[in-house]
Amino acid sequence: MTRFCKRCLYSEKHSLNLIFDDEGICSGCRVHEEKDILDWNKKESELRALLKQYRSKNGKNYDCIIPVSGARDSYYIVYLIKNKFKMNPLLVNYNKHYNTDIGIRNLANLRNKFDCDIFTKTVNPDTVKRITRQTLTCLGSLYWHCIAGETVFPVQTAVNHKIPLIIWGAHQGIDQVGMYSHNDKVEMTRKYRKEHDLMGYEAEDLIGEMENLTNDHLKPYYYPEDYYIQKIGVRGIYLNNYIRWDSRIQHEEMIKKYEYETNEATRSFDSYNDVDSFIYLDLHDYIKDLKHGYTKVVDHACREIRLGHITRNNGIDLINYYQSKKPKYSKLFMEWLGIDKNTLNFILDEIRNPKIWERNNKWQWVKKLRLVPDYDKNKKNKNFKKFIITKKYKSSDTNKKYILVGKGERKL
């Protein structure tokens, strides 16, 4: 029988490995409790002191690097570092290729509203497609290149331009499963990136194989050697070690102040975090279900339960509703990658985890394991406050197609 946390909705099957205590509460919920007892004013003072060490002495270089996209916590991080703490950041952006028009507009609005310089890295589309065909088939991931690029380009830029401080938002291992305490002040490492973000595969590990990838293809994803990291003194800090992190409240503040644009997601109630990608809360999320038996809506529900925004029963309702949604943009992905439906379905069936899925007597796929807990009949639901859907802008960028490079101009 699958064991579930008595407070949130995570089970013992979580891919990052949860620990349960004697009261049946998971490690993620226990570490989350720190958010309500830590002295965040003191932690903010520690952050100010840390940032002071990295201010350019002569003003001829940037103070730090902030990785950004047209979604997630980019606006809030830049707002804190640029406007509140008065640092001069260089923004860096890895082009994920699955870009929506909303994401392109958000990114353009970000650099304009905060008046920041930005570097964007766009890898040859043919190379990206070859990598994606290989990682989808061999690793069950169509997002490997995105995660690899997003996590390495800031480090490459830090080394090449001698800007040692990189500022990230929330550490997934802290916020989801309590892998570390906020007091550990864990920083970004190559080891964590490889083992968790990249599923154990560095770019070098993809050389050869089915797509005949070469060193030249994969060079954009190579992590700088330790010698150069140490010579420049590159370090990556996570703001959720110093700032009480609440993704929903932060996004809603950015909507009001800076016109961050939101959009309905295919497979989650969270309309804030991944509006820049056609594929993340769509086919990519569906594949997560095939591999692990749960999806991002579970992550989002657990986060909102811990923050007190919804009840546990609310979370169960949301998971049951969204986790069964079919991807909307599979055809768009197939056209981009150059594969047909039969090929995609064959790959997806190969990806399915046999410990979780089986065929029934009608030859339909069903789950062996129950990975959503039962209702708590002793507790009532409260009214679910929906996430904000902002007004729709028009732009010169093509709608309903991937946008490799766009202007992001907004028009009502």
C-alpha positions as CSV (number, residue, x, y, z in Angstrom):
1,M,0.0,0.0,0.0
2,T,1.4,3.4,-1.0
3,R,2.1,5.7,1.9
4,F,1.1,9.4,1.7
5,C,2.1,12.4,3.8
6,K,-0.7,13.2,6.3
7,R,-0.3,16.9,5.6
8,C,0.4,17.4,1.9
9,L,-0.3,15.0,-1.0
10,Y,3.2,13.6,-1.7
11,S,3.7,9.8,-1.6
12,E,6.7,7.7,-0.8
13,K,7.1,7.3,-4.6
14,H,8.4,10.9,-5.1
15,S,11.3,10.9,-7.5
16,L,13.5,13.0,-5.3
17,N,13.0,10.7,-2.3
18,L,10.9,11.9,0.7
19,I,11.4,10.8,4.3
20,F,8.4,10.3,6.6
21,D,8.7,10.9,10.4
22,D,6.8,9.0,13.1
23,E,3.8,11.2,12.8
24,G,3.5,10.5,9.1
25,I,4.6,13.9,8.0
26,C,7.0,14.2,5.0
27,S,10.4,15.9,5.1
28,G,9.2,18.5,2.7
29,C,6.4,19.6,5.0
30,R,8.8,19.6,8.0
31,V,11.3,21.9,6.3
32,H,8.5,24.1,5.1
33,E,7.6,24.7,8.8
34,E,10.9,26.7,8.9
35,K,9.2,29.4,6.8
36,D,7.0,30.3,9.8
37,I,9.7,30.3,12.5
38,L,12.8,31.7,10.9
39,D,13.8,35.3,11.4
40,W,13.5,36.4,7.7
41,N,14.6,40.0,8.6
42,K,17.9,38.6,9.8
43,K,18.2,36.4,6.7
44,E,17.5,39.4,4.5
45,S,20.3,41.3,6.3
46,E,22.6,38.4,5.6
47,L,21.7,38.6,1.9
48,R,22.4,42.3,1.8
49,A,25.8,41.7,3.3
50,L,26.5,38.9,0.8
51,L,25.5,41.1,-2.1
52,K,27.7,43.9,-0.9
53,Q,30.7,41.8,-1.4
54,Y,30.0,41.4,-5.1
55,R,29.3,45.0,-6.1
56,S,31.6,46.1,-8.9
57,K,34.2,48.3,-7.3
58,N,34.7,50.6,-10.3
59,G,31.2,50.2,-11.9
60,K,32.8,48.8,-15.1
61,N,31.3,45.3,-14.7
62,Y,28.0,43.8,-13.7
63,D,27.4,42.9,-10.1
64,C,25.8,39.6,-10.7
65,I,24.0,37.3,-13.2
66,I,20.3,36.5,-13.1
67,P,19.0,33.6,-15.2
68,V,15.6,34.6,-16.6
69,S,12.8,33.4,-18.9
70,G,9.4,34.7,-19.9
71,A,7.9,32.9,-16.9
72,R,8.4,31.5,-13.4
73,D,10.1,33.7,-10.8
74,S,12.2,35.9,-13.2
75,Y,10.2,39.1,-12.6
76,Y,10.4,38.7,-8.8
77,I,14.1,37.9,-8.7
78,V,15.0,40.9,-10.9
79,Y,12.6,43.1,-8.9
80,L,14.4,42.1,-5.6
81,I,18.0,42.4,-6.9
82,K,17.7,45.4,-9.2
83,N,15.0,47.5,-7.5
84,K,15.1,46.6,-3.8
85,F,18.8,45.7,-3.3
86,K,20.1,48.2,-6.0
87,M,22.4,45.7,-7.8
88,N,23.4,46.0,-11.4
89,P,22.5,42.5,-12.9
90,L,23.2,41.0,-16.2
91,L,20.2,38.9,-17.3
92,V,20.9,35.7,-19.2
93,N,18.3,33.6,-21.1
94,Y,18.6,30.2,-22.7
95,N,16.2,30.0,-25.7
96,K,14.1,26.8,-25.1
97,H,12.7,26.7,-28.6
98,Y,9.2,25.8,-27.4
99,N,8.4,29.5,-26.9
100,T,4.9,30.9,-26.7
101,D,4.0,34.4,-27.8
102,I,3.1,35.1,-24.1
103,G,6.6,34.1,-23.0
104,I,8.2,36.2,-25.7
105,R,6.1,39.2,-24.6
106,N,6.9,38.6,-20.9
107,L,10.6,38.5,-21.6
108,A,10.5,41.7,-23.6
109,N,8.5,43.4,-21.0
110,L,10.9,42.2,-18.3
111,R,14.0,43.7,-19.9
112,N,12.1,47.0,-20.7
113,K,10.4,47.5,-17.3
114,F,13.7,46.8,-15.4
115,D,16.0,48.5,-17.9
116,C,18.5,45.6,-17.8
117,D,21.0,44.2,-20.3
118,I,20.3,40.7,-21.4
119,F,22.3,37.9,-23.1
120,T,20.3,35.2,-24.9
121,K,21.7,31.9,-26.1
122,T,20.0,30.3,-29.1
123,V,21.5,26.9,-30.1
124,N,21.2,25.8,-33.7
125,P,17.7,24.4,-34.1
126,D,18.9,21.3,-35.9
127,T,21.2,20.5,-33.0
128,V,18.4,21.0,-30.5
129,K,16.1,18.6,-32.5
130,R,18.8,16.0,-32.7
131,I,19.5,16.2,-28.9
132,T,15.7,16.0,-28.3
133,R,15.2,13.0,-30.4
134,Q,17.9,11.2,-28.6
135,T,17.0,12.2,-25.0
136,L,13.3,11.5,-25.7
137,T,14.1,8.0,-26.9
138,C,16.9,7.2,-24.4
139,L,16.0,9.2,-21.3
140,G,12.3,9.8,-21.8
141,S,12.8,13.5,-21.7
142,L,12.0,16.1,-24.3
143,Y,13.1,18.9,-21.9
144,W,16.6,17.8,-21.2
145,H,18.1,20.4,-23.5
146,C,16.1,23.1,-21.8
147,I,17.2,22.2,-18.3
148,A,20.8,21.7,-19.5
149,G,20.9,25.0,-21.3
150,E,19.2,27.0,-18.5
151,T,21.6,25.7,-15.9
152,V,24.8,25.9,-17.8
153,F,24.6,29.1,-19.8
154,P,24.6,31.3,-16.7
155,V,27.7,29.5,-15.4
156,Q,29.5,29.8,-18.8
157,T,28.6,33.6,-18.8
158,A,29.9,34.0,-15.3
159,V,33.3,32.5,-16.3
160,N,33.6,34.2,-19.7
161,H,32.7,37.7,-18.3
162,K,34.2,37.3,-14.8
163,I,31.0,37.9,-12.9
164,P,31.2,35.4,-10.0
165,L,27.8,35.7,-8.4
166,I,24.7,33.9,-10.0
167,I,21.4,34.4,-8.3
168,W,18.7,31.7,-8.6
169,G,15.2,31.6,-7.2
170,A,14.0,28.6,-5.2
171,H,16.0,25.4,-4.7
172,Q,13.7,22.5,-5.8
173,G,15.2,20.1,-3.2
174,I,14.4,22.4,-0.4
175,D,11.0,23.6,-1.5
176,Q,9.6,20.2,-2.5
177,V,11.1,17.4,-0.5
178,G,13.1,19.1,2.3
179,M,16.4,17.7,1.0
180,Y,18.1,20.6,2.9
181,S,17.2,23.1,5.6
182,H,17.0,26.8,4.7
183,N,19.7,27.3,7.3
184,D,22.1,25.1,5.2
185,K,22.3,27.9,2.6
186,V,22.9,25.3,0.0
187,E,24.3,26.6,-3.3
188,M,24.1,25.5,-6.9
189,T,26.5,22.7,-7.7
190,R,27.4,20.7,-10.8
191,K,26.8,17.5,-8.9
192,Y,23.2,18.4,-8.0
193,R,22.6,19.6,-11.6
194,K,23.8,16.3,-13.0
195,E,22.1,13.9,-10.6
196,H,18.7,15.6,-10.3
197,D,18.2,18.1,-13.1
198,L,19.8,16.2,-15.9
199,M,18.9,12.6,-14.7
200,G,22.5,11.6,-14.4
201,Y,23.5,12.6,-17.9
202,E,26.0,15.4,-18.8
203,A,26.2,16.6,-22.3
204,E,29.4,14.6,-22.9
205,D,27.4,11.4,-22.2
206,L,25.2,12.0,-25.3
207,I,28.1,11.8,-27.8
208,G,27.6,9.2,-30.5
209,E,24.5,7.0,-29.9
210,M,21.5,7.1,-32.3
211,E,21.8,10.7,-33.5
212,N,25.5,10.7,-34.0
213,L,26.0,13.7,-31.7
214,T,29.5,15.1,-31.7
215,N,31.6,17.3,-29.5
216,D,30.7,20.3,-31.7
217,H,26.9,19.6,-31.3
218,L,27.1,19.4,-27.5
219,K,29.7,22.1,-26.8
220,P,27.0,24.7,-25.9
221,Y,26.0,22.5,-23.0
222,Y,29.4,21.7,-21.5
223,Y,29.9,22.8,-17.9
224,P,33.1,24.9,-17.4
225,E,36.0,23.1,-15.9
226,D,36.6,23.3,-12.2
227,Y,39.8,25.3,-12.7
228,Y,37.9,28.2,-14.3
229,I,35.1,28.0,-11.8
230,Q,37.6,28.3,-8.9
231,K,39.7,31.0,-10.7
232,I,36.7,33.3,-11.1
233,G,35.1,32.2,-7.8
234,V,31.8,31.4,-9.4
235,R,29.0,30.6,-6.9
236,G,25.2,30.3,-7.3
237,I,23.0,31.3,-4.4
238,Y,19.2,30.5,-4.0
239,L,17.0,33.4,-2.8
240,N,14.6,31.1,-0.9
241,N,17.4,30.6,1.7
242,Y,17.1,34.4,2.5
243,I,13.6,35.4,1.5
244,R,10.3,33.6,2.5
245,W,9.3,32.1,-0.8
246,D,5.6,32.1,-1.8
247,S,5.3,31.7,-5.6
248,R,1.7,32.6,-5.8
249,I,1.9,35.8,-3.8
250,Q,5.1,36.9,-5.6
251,H,3.6,36.4,-9.0
252,E,0.4,38.3,-8.1
253,E,2.6,41.2,-6.9
254,M,4.4,41.2,-10.2
255,I,1.1,41.1,-12.1
256,K,0.0,44.3,-10.4
257,K,3.4,46.1,-10.5
258,Y,4.8,45.1,-13.9
259,E,2.0,43.6,-15.9
260,Y,3.3,40.0,-15.9
261,E,1.1,38.1,-18.3
262,T,-0.5,34.7,-17.3
263,N,-2.3,32.0,-19.2
264,E,-4.3,28.9,-18.5
265,A,-2.3,25.7,-18.4
266,T,-3.3,22.4,-19.9
267,R,-2.5,20.1,-16.9
268,S,-2.5,22.4,-13.8
269,F,-4.4,25.1,-12.1
270,D,-1.2,27.2,-11.8
271,S,-1.5,29.8,-14.6
272,Y,1.7,31.7,-13.5
273,N,4.8,29.5,-13.7
274,D,5.2,28.1,-17.1
275,V,3.4,30.3,-19.6
276,D,6.5,30.6,-21.8
277,S,6.4,27.0,-23.0
278,F,3.8,25.1,-25.1
279,I,5.2,21.8,-23.9
280,Y,6.1,22.0,-20.2
281,L,2.6,21.7,-18.6
282,D,1.5,19.7,-21.6
283,L,3.3,16.8,-23.3
284,H,6.3,17.0,-21.0
285,D,4.0,16.8,-17.9
286,Y,2.2,13.9,-19.5
287,I,5.5,12.0,-19.8
288,K,6.2,12.7,-16.2
289,D,3.0,10.8,-15.4
290,L,4.1,7.9,-17.5
291,K,7.5,7.7,-15.8
292,H,6.6,8.5,-12.2
293,G,2.8,8.2,-11.8
294,Y,2.3,11.8,-10.7
295,T,2.6,15.2,-12.4
296,K,3.2,18.9,-11.8
297,V,-0.3,19.5,-10.5
298,V,0.7,17.4,-7.5
299,D,3.8,19.6,-6.9
300,H,1.6,22.7,-7.3
301,A,-1.1,21.4,-4.9
302,C,1.4,20.4,-2.3
303,R,3.0,23.8,-2.5
304,E,-0.3,25.5,-2.1
305,I,-1.4,23.3,0.8
306,R,1.8,24.0,2.7
307,L,1.4,27.8,2.2
308,G,-2.2,27.6,3.4
309,H,-3.8,28.7,0.2
310,I,-5.8,25.5,-0.3
311,T,-6.9,22.5,1.8
312,R,-5.7,19.0,1.3
313,N,-9.2,18.1,-0.1
314,N,-9.0,21.0,-2.5
315,G,-5.7,19.6,-3.7
316,I,-7.1,16.1,-4.2
317,D,-10.0,17.6,-6.3
318,L,-7.5,19.6,-8.4
319,I,-5.2,16.6,-9.0
320,N,-8.1,14.3,-10.0
321,Y,-9.3,17.0,-12.5
322,Y,-6.1,18.0,-14.1
323,Q,-4.0,14.9,-14.1
324,S,-6.4,13.1,-16.5
325,K,-6.2,16.0,-19.1
326,K,-4.7,15.0,-22.4
327,P,-1.9,17.1,-23.9
328,K,-3.1,19.8,-26.4
329,Y,0.1,20.5,-28.2
330,S,1.5,17.0,-29.1
331,K,0.9,17.7,-32.8
332,L,2.8,20.9,-32.7
333,F,5.7,19.1,-31.0
334,M,5.7,16.3,-33.6
335,E,5.7,18.8,-36.5
336,W,8.7,20.6,-34.9
337,L,10.6,17.4,-34.2
338,G,9.8,15.7,-37.5
339,I,8.1,12.6,-36.2
340,D,4.6,11.1,-36.7
341,K,1.9,10.0,-34.2
342,N,2.8,6.3,-34.4
343,T,6.4,7.1,-33.7
344,L,5.5,9.3,-30.7
345,N,3.1,6.7,-29.3
346,F,5.7,3.9,-29.7
347,I,8.2,6.1,-27.7
348,L,5.7,6.9,-25.0
349,D,4.8,3.2,-24.5
350,E,8.5,2.4,-24.2
351,I,8.8,5.2,-21.6
352,R,5.9,3.9,-19.4
353,N,7.1,2.6,-16.0
354,P,5.9,-1.0,-15.8
355,K,5.9,-0.7,-12.0
356,I,3.1,1.9,-12.3
357,W,1.2,1.0,-15.5
358,E,-0.4,-2.1,-16.9
359,R,-2.8,-3.1,-19.6
360,N,-6.4,-4.0,-18.6
361,N,-8.6,-6.6,-20.4
362,K,-9.5,-4.0,-23.0
363,W,-5.8,-3.3,-23.7
364,Q,-6.1,0.1,-22.2
365,W,-3.3,1.5,-19.9
366,V,-4.3,1.8,-16.3
367,K,-2.3,2.5,-13.1
368,K,-1.4,-0.3,-10.8
369,L,-0.7,2.1,-7.9
370,R,-3.0,4.6,-6.3
371,L,-1.0,7.8,-6.2
372,V,-3.7,10.1,-5.0
373,P,-4.9,9.8,-1.3
374,D,-8.5,9.5,-0.2
375,Y,-10.5,12.4,1.0
376,D,-10.4,13.3,4.6
377,K,-14.1,13.2,5.4
378,N,-13.6,15.0,8.7
379,K,-12.3,18.2,7.0
380,K,-14.2,20.6,4.7
381,N,-13.1,22.1,1.5
382,K,-12.7,25.9,1.4
383,N,-13.5,28.0,-1.6
384,F,-10.7,27.7,-4.1
385,K,-9.4,31.1,-5.2
386,K,-8.5,30.7,-8.8
387,F,-5.2,32.0,-10.2
388,I,-5.4,35.2,-12.1
389,I,-5.8,35.1,-15.8
390,T,-4.6,38.5,-17.1
391,K,-5.9,40.4,-20.1
392,K,-4.8,39.1,-23.5
393,Y,-2.4,41.2,-25.5
394,K,-1.7,40.9,-29.2
395,S,1.8,41.0,-30.6
396,S,3.6,40.8,-33.9
397,D,4.8,37.3,-33.0
398,T,3.1,34.3,-34.4
399,N,0.5,32.7,-32.2
400,K,0.1,28.9,-31.6
401,K,3.5,28.1,-33.1
402,Y,6.9,27.8,-31.5
403,I,8.8,31.2,-31.7
404,L,12.5,30.9,-32.1
405,V,13.2,34.6,-32.0
406,G,10.5,37.3,-31.4
407,K,10.1,41.0,-30.8
408,G,7.6,40.6,-27.9
409,E,5.8,43.9,-28.7
410,R,2.5,44.3,-26.9
411,K,-0.7,45.6,-28.4
412,L,-4.1,45.7,-26.9
